[in-house]
């Protein structure tokens, strides 16, 4: 199982993943997040999160 799947299974929100997993402030830009080793996992998480929660407002 990949990390993003574990985050989805745990029921985390995008904000929780940014703050608790990536250790970045929720308002940081994607350029800063792109430097993190788990950025691609976060990107996959965001796509799946939006697919599973189509009415959710997700700030990118």
Protein Blocks (a to p, Z undefined) as FASTA:
>chain_A
ZZklmmmmnopafklmmmmmnopafkbcfklmmmpmklmmmmmmmmmmmmmmmmbccdZZ
